[in-house]
Amino acid sequence: MTQSIKKTVIEENNLLDKFRNLTPEQQQSIVNSVEFMDSTQNKLQDHQEVSAYDLAKEWAGSVESKIGDLSTNKKYLQRFGR
């Protein structure tokens, strides 16, 4: 048991060393991810329903595809639903 605790402490120290070597932006990204996972875990522990949107809303709109809105493309809508 003591050996397991020592190994865990060593792993935590290695992670902290790596974390400290990151840029402030990278560190903040990790903090945001951990806080997000923690909040999700808390919701699951409270037996609250979590939607896919709730899990992904942090990233909504973060990708630019350069593709316009397909609903405004008349050619696309001609065969829609067939």
BELFENCOR-V76248 format. One line per field, one symbol per residue. ss: DSSP state (@ for helix, = for strand, . for the rest). psi: psi as a letter, one per 30 degrees, with the letter a starting at -180 (. if undefined). burial: I if it has 9 or more other ideal C-beta (glycine too) atoms within 8 Angstrom, else O. A space follows every 50 residues. Layout:
ss: ???
psi: ???
burial: ???
This chain:
ss: .@@@@@@@@@@@@@@@@@@@...@@@@@@@@@@@@@@@@@@@@@@..... .@@@@@@@@..........@@@.@@@@@....
psi: eeeeeeeeeeeeeeeeeeefflleeeeeeeeeeeeeeeeeeeeeeggkkk leeefgfegkgfkjfgkljffgjeeefegkg.
burial: OOOOOOOOOOOOOOOOOOIOOIOOOOIOOIOIOOOIOOOIOOIIOOOOOO OOOOOOOOOOOOOOOOOOOOOOIOOIOOOOOO
